Amino acid sequence: MQRDRFQRIVITFTAIIATSFLCIASSLLALSVLAGFIVVYGLVFDKESITHPVYVISGLVGFYFIFGSLNISTYRGEISEHTCLLEYMFLCSMIIGVLIYDIKPNEHAPIHLKVPNLLLILAGLPAFVGLLWIGLSPGFPLFDPNLFTKVRGKAYFLSETIFVLFVLVINNIYLKEFSKIKRALIIAGLLFFISLPGYRGWPIIAILCLCLLSLRYRQKKLFTTLAMYSVLVLGLITGLAYYRRLHSDELILAELVVQKFDAEQLGVFGALLHFALRESIAISQFLIERYQQNVREIHGSLFLSDFMTMFPGSRDSGGIMIASIFGEYSGVGLTPGALGALIYEFGTINTLFIAMLIGIILSYFYKISLKYAVPGYSCLYYLIIIYIIHYIHRGIPKPSYLTNPLLIIFLLTLSKQLSKNIKHLKDIK
């Protein structure tokens, strides 16, 4: 295990150095080769550690940057070579951060951890209140996408705590105390409630967590599991996009939009995915250009803007602040992408240090998941890494990125302590 860890560090650093020379020809090519090589190496030579953050971020962040930056449509103009170079540097900084902490040897202290039912009920209460709030007024956007912008932000915040319950329940049902059918029914129920607020990303986040968990516990069926979940995620993205098109007045003319921006070769849903990724990258590029021109059109912190909306009073979210730059005042926010938002607020060098810090944090939680070797801590790590990837696309951190992991850590730690106390009482008897 230690030899594999050292080999992974050496090969990944070598890949970064080698691909850096490709930036002379094309930064996007260098990014593609780096991400592709690392993922293939993990799938072929390091299957046991395929959920290591260096492989996950290379695959998912790499895909986001590559598919969104390819100039295969005219949507949002052209992505420049300079932006692609910054994307390459950002991904390299994240990977280096992961490898810096990866030098620390892995610890192993396996525990058997079952979360008590009372804690499960307490964990689910905020989500229940949030879903009830949405259901009573204005109604669930899952059934009517036009209601999406009418839901209050605080209701969304409360309902998103369902991911706390999700992680704790997954911990319990993966302890081999449930049949496959019962486990599938419980997961399906959780996915349904997660989908009710209408955020397409929420069920995808949950499914990606389940995918990574399955990859960890089904080593012998690695490629089958990867293929199955890939089809499931793409099918969910496609199905939800199609459903929204049928019920949303704004998306009825999707085919015309695809034709307008010369993306027919991607198909309707492939083009919609490309547009979604490209939008945040293009806005990132716009913010980077504004930073280079020393033009500041936003007063206040983008990074903390969504946190400030949780306090009393009326405040604009980060997405609304970005939209105002483009003269959009309909109440719908724009996703700027973390690369541009961070450079706009903190500068290029500080942004690369933040990317490195993100990598260190991911590596830390990966080692925690290895140390305790229980589904709860593994799922916590997967939720954090997917939140990070979601943040890189969204550009503005949400309060739930912080509060949900902290609640999960607290409840898992409390469960662990209760388990120790019960065991201690039994030993005394």
C-alpha positions as CSV (number, residue, x, y, z in Angstrom):
1,M,0.0,0.0,0.0
2,Q,2.8,2.4,0.9
3,R,4.8,1.5,-2.2
4,D,1.7,2.1,-4.3
5,R,1.2,5.5,-2.7
6,F,4.8,6.5,-3.4
7,Q,4.5,5.3,-7.0
8,R,1.3,7.3,-7.5
9,I,3.0,10.4,-6.2
10,V,6.1,10.0,-8.5
11,I,4.1,9.2,-11.6
12,T,1.6,12.0,-11.1
13,F,4.3,14.6,-10.6
14,T,6.1,13.3,-13.6
15,A,2.9,13.6,-15.7
16,I,2.5,17.2,-14.6
17,I,6.1,18.0,-15.6
18,A,5.8,16.2,-18.9
19,T,2.5,17.7,-19.9
20,S,3.6,21.2,-19.0
21,F,5.8,21.2,-22.2
22,L,2.6,20.5,-24.2
23,C,1.3,23.9,-23.1
24,I,3.6,25.4,-25.7
25,A,1.5,23.8,-28.4
26,S,-1.9,23.9,-26.7
27,S,-2.9,24.2,-23.0
28,L,-6.2,22.4,-23.7
29,L,-4.2,19.5,-25.2
30,A,-1.9,19.5,-22.1
31,L,-5.0,19.4,-19.8
32,S,-6.6,16.6,-21.8
33,V,-3.4,14.4,-21.8
34,L,-2.8,15.0,-18.1
35,A,-6.3,14.2,-17.0
36,G,-6.6,11.3,-19.4
37,F,-3.3,9.8,-18.4
38,I,-4.0,10.0,-14.6
39,V,-7.5,8.4,-14.9
40,V,-6.2,5.6,-17.2
41,Y,-3.3,4.9,-14.8
42,G,-5.7,4.7,-11.9
43,L,-8.1,2.3,-13.7
44,V,-5.4,0.0,-14.9
45,F,-2.6,0.1,-12.3
46,D,-4.2,1.4,-9.1
47,K,-7.8,0.0,-9.0
48,E,-7.8,-0.4,-5.2
49,S,-7.4,3.3,-4.8
50,I,-9.5,4.5,-7.7
51,T,-11.5,6.8,-5.4
52,H,-8.3,8.6,-4.4
53,P,-8.9,12.4,-5.0
54,V,-6.2,12.6,-7.6
55,Y,-8.2,10.3,-9.9
56,V,-11.6,11.7,-9.1
57,I,-10.7,15.4,-9.6
58,S,-8.6,14.5,-12.7
59,G,-11.7,12.7,-14.2
60,L,-14.5,15.1,-13.2
61,V,-12.8,18.5,-13.1
62,G,-10.8,17.5,-16.2
63,F,-14.0,16.6,-18.0
64,Y,-15.6,19.9,-16.9
65,F,-12.7,22.0,-18.2
66,I,-12.2,20.0,-21.4
67,F,-15.8,19.6,-22.6
68,G,-16.7,23.1,-21.6
69,S,-13.7,24.8,-23.2
70,L,-13.7,22.9,-26.6
71,N,-14.6,25.4,-29.2
72,I,-17.1,23.1,-30.9
73,S,-19.9,25.6,-30.8
74,T,-20.3,29.4,-31.0
75,Y,-22.1,29.6,-27.6
76,R,-20.7,32.4,-25.4
77,G,-17.9,33.1,-28.0
78,E,-14.5,31.5,-28.0
79,I,-12.5,30.2,-25.0
80,S,-9.0,31.7,-25.3
81,E,-5.7,29.9,-24.9
82,H,-4.9,32.0,-21.8
83,T,-8.1,30.7,-20.1
84,C,-7.2,27.1,-21.0
85,L,-3.7,27.7,-19.5
86,L,-5.2,28.9,-16.3
87,E,-7.5,25.9,-16.2
88,Y,-4.5,23.6,-16.6
89,M,-2.6,25.5,-13.8
90,F,-5.7,25.3,-11.5
91,L,-6.0,21.5,-12.0
92,C,-2.3,21.0,-11.5
93,S,-2.5,23.1,-8.3
94,M,-5.3,20.9,-6.9
95,I,-3.4,17.7,-7.8
96,I,-0.2,19.0,-6.1
97,G,-2.2,19.9,-3.0
98,V,-3.5,16.3,-2.9
99,L,-0.1,14.8,-3.3
100,I,1.5,17.1,-0.7
101,Y,-0.7,15.6,2.0
102,D,-0.6,12.2,0.4
103,I,3.1,12.0,1.5
104,K,1.8,11.4,5.1
105,P,1.4,7.7,5.8
106,N,-2.1,6.2,5.9
107,E,-3.5,5.3,9.4
108,H,-5.8,2.4,10.1
109,A,-8.1,2.2,13.0
110,P,-11.3,0.4,11.7
111,I,-14.5,0.8,13.7
112,H,-18.0,-0.6,13.5
113,L,-20.3,2.4,13.5
114,K,-24.1,2.3,13.4
115,V,-25.9,5.6,13.7
116,P,-28.8,5.4,16.3
117,N,-32.3,5.9,15.0
118,L,-32.8,8.9,17.3
119,L,-29.9,10.7,15.6
120,L,-31.3,9.8,12.2
121,I,-34.6,11.4,13.1
122,L,-32.9,14.5,14.4
123,A,-30.8,14.7,11.3
124,G,-33.9,14.5,9.1
125,L,-35.9,17.2,10.9
126,P,-34.4,20.3,9.2
127,A,-34.8,18.7,5.8
128,F,-38.4,17.8,6.6
129,V,-39.1,21.4,7.6
130,G,-37.5,22.7,4.4
131,L,-39.4,20.3,2.1
132,L,-42.7,21.1,3.9
133,W,-41.9,24.9,3.5
134,I,-41.4,24.3,-0.3
135,G,-44.4,22.1,-0.6
136,L,-46.8,24.5,1.0
137,S,-45.5,27.5,-0.8
138,P,-45.1,27.7,-3.8
139,G,-45.0,23.9,-4.5
140,F,-42.4,21.4,-5.5
141,P,-40.4,22.5,-8.6
142,L,-39.8,18.8,-9.5
143,F,-43.4,18.7,-10.7
144,D,-43.5,22.3,-12.1
145,P,-40.0,23.7,-13.0
146,N,-41.6,27.2,-13.4
147,L,-41.8,27.3,-9.6
148,F,-38.0,27.0,-9.2
149,T,-37.3,30.7,-8.9
150,K,-40.2,31.3,-6.5
151,V,-38.8,29.2,-3.7
152,R,-37.1,31.1,-0.9
153,G,-33.3,30.6,-0.4
154,K,-33.7,29.6,3.2
155,A,-36.2,26.8,2.3
156,Y,-33.6,25.4,-0.1
157,F,-30.9,25.7,2.5
158,L,-33.0,23.7,5.0
159,S,-34.1,21.1,2.5
160,E,-30.5,20.5,1.4
161,T,-29.7,19.2,4.8
162,I,-31.3,16.0,3.5
163,F,-27.7,15.1,2.4
164,V,-26.8,14.8,6.1
165,L,-29.6,12.1,6.5
166,F,-28.5,10.6,3.2
167,V,-24.9,9.9,4.4
168,L,-26.0,8.6,7.8
169,V,-28.6,6.2,6.3
170,I,-26.1,5.0,3.7
171,N,-23.7,4.2,6.5
172,N,-26.3,2.0,8.2
173,I,-27.6,0.2,5.1
174,Y,-24.1,-0.7,3.9
175,L,-23.4,-2.6,7.2
176,K,-24.9,-5.7,5.5
177,E,-28.0,-5.6,7.7
178,F,-30.4,-5.0,4.8
179,S,-31.3,-7.1,1.8
180,K,-30.4,-5.7,-1.7
181,I,-34.1,-5.1,-2.4
182,K,-34.7,-3.2,0.9
183,R,-31.5,-1.3,0.4
184,A,-32.6,-0.3,-3.2
185,L,-36.0,0.8,-2.0
186,I,-34.5,3.0,0.8
187,I,-32.0,4.6,-1.7
188,A,-34.8,5.2,-4.2
189,G,-36.9,6.9,-1.5
190,L,-34.0,9.2,-0.5
191,L,-33.4,10.1,-4.2
192,F,-37.1,11.0,-4.6
193,F,-37.0,13.4,-1.6
194,I,-33.7,14.8,-2.7
195,S,-35.2,15.5,-6.2
196,L,-38.3,17.3,-4.9
197,P,-36.8,20.8,-4.7
198,G,-36.1,20.7,-8.4
199,Y,-32.3,21.1,-8.3
200,R,-31.0,18.7,-11.0
201,G,-27.6,18.6,-9.4
202,W,-28.9,17.2,-6.1
203,P,-29.8,13.7,-7.3
204,I,-26.7,13.6,-9.4
205,I,-24.6,14.4,-6.3
206,A,-26.3,11.6,-4.4
207,I,-25.8,9.1,-7.3
208,L,-22.1,10.1,-7.7
209,C,-21.6,9.4,-4.0
210,L,-23.2,6.0,-4.4
211,C,-21.0,5.4,-7.5
212,L,-17.8,6.2,-5.7
213,L,-18.9,4.1,-2.7
214,S,-19.6,1.1,-5.1
215,L,-16.3,1.6,-6.8
216,R,-14.6,1.3,-3.4
217,Y,-16.5,-1.8,-2.3
218,R,-16.8,-3.6,-5.7
219,Q,-13.2,-3.8,-6.9
220,K,-13.8,-6.9,-8.9
221,K,-16.6,-5.3,-10.9
222,L,-14.8,-1.9,-11.3
223,F,-15.6,-1.3,-15.0
224,T,-19.1,-2.7,-14.8
225,T,-19.9,-0.4,-11.9
226,L,-18.3,2.6,-13.6
227,A,-20.3,1.9,-16.8
228,M,-23.5,1.4,-15.0
229,Y,-23.4,4.6,-13.0
230,S,-22.1,6.6,-16.0
231,V,-25.2,5.5,-18.0
232,L,-27.4,6.3,-14.9
233,V,-26.0,9.8,-14.4
234,L,-26.1,10.6,-18.1
235,G,-29.6,9.2,-18.3
236,L,-30.7,11.3,-15.3
237,I,-29.2,14.5,-16.8
238,T,-30.9,13.8,-20.1
239,G,-34.3,12.8,-18.6
240,L,-34.4,15.8,-16.3
241,A,-33.4,18.1,-19.1
242,Y,-36.1,16.7,-21.3
243,Y,-38.7,16.9,-18.5
244,R,-37.8,20.6,-17.9
245,R,-38.2,21.3,-21.6
246,L,-41.7,19.8,-21.6
247,H,-42.8,21.9,-18.6
248,S,-40.7,25.0,-18.8
249,D,-41.7,27.9,-21.1
250,E,-38.1,29.0,-21.3
251,L,-36.7,25.7,-22.6
252,I,-39.2,24.8,-25.3
253,L,-37.0,26.3,-28.1
254,A,-33.9,24.2,-27.2
255,E,-33.5,22.8,-30.7
256,L,-33.4,26.3,-32.1
257,V,-30.8,27.3,-29.6
258,V,-28.6,24.3,-30.6
259,Q,-28.9,25.3,-34.3
260,K,-28.2,28.9,-33.5
261,F,-24.9,28.1,-31.9
262,D,-23.8,25.5,-34.4
263,A,-23.9,22.6,-32.0
264,E,-26.1,20.1,-33.9
265,Q,-23.3,17.6,-34.0
266,L,-23.6,17.1,-30.3
267,G,-27.3,16.3,-30.3
268,V,-29.8,18.3,-28.2
269,F,-28.8,17.0,-24.8
270,G,-25.1,16.8,-25.5
271,A,-25.3,20.4,-26.6
272,L,-27.2,21.4,-23.5
273,L,-24.6,19.8,-21.3
274,H,-21.8,21.6,-23.3
275,F,-23.7,24.9,-23.0
276,A,-24.1,24.5,-19.2
277,L,-20.4,23.8,-18.7
278,R,-19.3,26.4,-21.2
279,E,-21.4,29.1,-19.7
280,S,-19.5,29.1,-16.4
281,I,-16.2,28.9,-18.2
282,A,-17.1,31.8,-20.5
283,I,-18.2,33.9,-17.5
284,S,-15.0,32.9,-15.8
285,Q,-13.1,34.2,-18.8
286,F,-15.0,37.5,-18.7
287,L,-14.2,38.0,-15.0
288,I,-10.5,37.2,-15.7
289,E,-10.4,39.8,-18.4
290,R,-12.1,42.3,-16.1
291,Y,-9.4,41.5,-13.4
292,Q,-6.6,42.1,-15.9
293,Q,-8.2,45.4,-17.0
294,N,-8.5,46.3,-13.3
295,V,-12.3,46.9,-13.7
296,R,-14.3,46.2,-10.5
297,E,-18.1,46.2,-11.2
298,I,-19.0,44.2,-8.1
299,H,-18.7,45.7,-4.6
300,G,-18.5,43.2,-1.8
301,S,-17.3,39.7,-1.6
302,L,-18.4,37.1,-4.2
303,F,-16.9,34.3,-2.1
304,L,-19.0,35.1,0.9
305,S,-22.1,36.5,-0.8
306,D,-24.3,33.3,-0.5
307,F,-23.3,33.0,3.2
308,M,-24.5,36.6,3.8
309,T,-28.0,35.8,2.4
310,M,-28.5,33.6,5.5
311,F,-28.5,36.6,7.7
312,P,-31.6,38.8,8.3
313,G,-32.3,41.4,5.7
314,S,-32.3,41.4,1.9
315,R,-29.0,40.6,0.1
316,D,-28.2,39.5,-3.4
317,S,-26.6,36.1,-3.9
318,G,-23.4,35.8,-5.9
319,G,-25.2,34.6,-8.9
320,I,-27.5,37.6,-8.9
321,M,-24.4,39.9,-8.5
322,I,-22.8,38.3,-11.6
323,A,-26.0,38.5,-13.6
324,S,-26.2,42.3,-12.8
325,I,-22.9,42.8,-14.7
326,F,-24.6,41.5,-17.9
327,G,-27.8,43.6,-17.3
328,E,-29.8,40.6,-16.2
329,Y,-32.3,41.6,-13.4
330,S,-34.9,38.8,-13.8
331,G,-33.9,37.2,-10.5
332,V,-32.1,34.3,-12.1
333,G,-28.4,34.1,-11.2
334,L,-25.4,33.2,-13.4
335,T,-22.7,30.6,-12.5
336,P,-19.3,32.3,-13.0
337,G,-17.1,29.2,-12.3
338,A,-14.6,29.2,-9.4
339,L,-11.6,30.0,-11.6
340,G,-12.9,33.3,-12.8
341,A,-14.6,34.3,-9.5
342,L,-11.5,33.6,-7.4
343,I,-9.2,35.4,-9.8
344,Y,-11.6,38.4,-10.0
345,E,-11.6,38.7,-6.2
346,F,-8.2,37.4,-5.0
347,G,-5.8,37.4,-8.0
348,T,-4.1,34.6,-10.0
349,I,-1.4,33.6,-7.5
350,N,-3.8,33.4,-4.5
351,T,-6.3,31.5,-6.6
352,L,-3.7,28.8,-7.3
353,F,-2.9,28.6,-3.6
354,I,-6.6,28.2,-2.8
355,A,-6.7,25.4,-5.4
356,M,-3.8,23.7,-3.7
357,L,-5.5,24.1,-0.3
358,I,-8.6,22.4,-1.7
359,G,-6.4,19.5,-2.8
360,I,-4.9,19.2,0.8
361,I,-8.4,19.2,2.3
362,L,-9.6,16.4,-0.1
363,S,-6.5,14.3,0.7
364,Y,-7.1,14.8,4.5
365,F,-10.7,13.5,4.3
366,Y,-9.7,10.6,2.0
367,K,-7.2,9.5,4.7
368,I,-9.9,9.8,7.4
369,S,-12.1,7.5,5.3
370,L,-9.3,5.0,5.1
371,K,-8.5,5.2,8.8
372,Y,-12.0,4.4,10.1
373,A,-13.1,2.1,7.1
374,V,-16.8,2.6,7.6
375,P,-19.3,3.7,4.9
376,G,-20.3,6.8,6.7
377,Y,-16.8,8.4,6.6
378,S,-16.3,7.2,3.1
379,C,-19.6,8.8,2.0
380,L,-18.6,12.0,3.8
381,Y,-15.4,12.2,1.8
382,Y,-17.3,11.5,-1.4
383,L,-19.9,14.2,-0.6
384,I,-17.1,16.7,0.1
385,I,-15.2,16.0,-3.1
386,I,-18.4,16.3,-5.2
387,Y,-19.3,19.5,-3.4
388,I,-15.8,20.8,-4.4
389,I,-16.4,19.9,-8.0
390,H,-19.8,21.5,-7.9
391,Y,-18.3,24.6,-6.4
392,I,-15.7,24.7,-9.2
393,H,-18.5,24.8,-11.7
394,R,-20.8,27.1,-9.7
395,G,-18.1,29.5,-8.7
396,I,-19.9,30.8,-5.5
397,P,-19.7,28.6,-2.4
398,K,-23.0,27.7,-0.8
399,P,-23.4,27.6,3.0
400,S,-24.4,23.9,2.7
401,Y,-20.9,23.1,1.4
402,L,-19.7,23.9,5.0
403,T,-22.7,23.2,7.2
404,N,-23.6,19.7,5.8
405,P,-20.2,18.2,6.3
406,L,-19.9,19.7,9.7
407,L,-23.2,18.3,10.8
408,I,-22.2,14.9,9.4
409,I,-18.9,14.9,11.2
410,F,-20.7,15.9,14.5
411,L,-23.3,13.2,14.2
412,L,-20.8,10.5,13.2
413,T,-18.5,11.5,16.0
414,L,-21.4,11.4,18.5
415,S,-22.4,8.0,17.2
416,K,-18.9,6.8,17.6
417,Q,-18.8,8.0,21.2
418,L,-22.2,6.5,22.0
419,S,-21.0,3.2,20.6
420,K,-17.9,3.3,22.8
421,N,-20.0,4.1,25.9
422,I,-22.4,1.2,25.2
423,K,-19.5,-1.2,24.7
424,H,-17.9,0.0,27.9
425,L,-21.1,-0.6,29.9
426,K,-21.4,-4.1,28.4
427,D,-17.8,-4.8,29.4
428,I,-18.5,-3.7,33.0
429,K,-21.5,-6.0,33.2
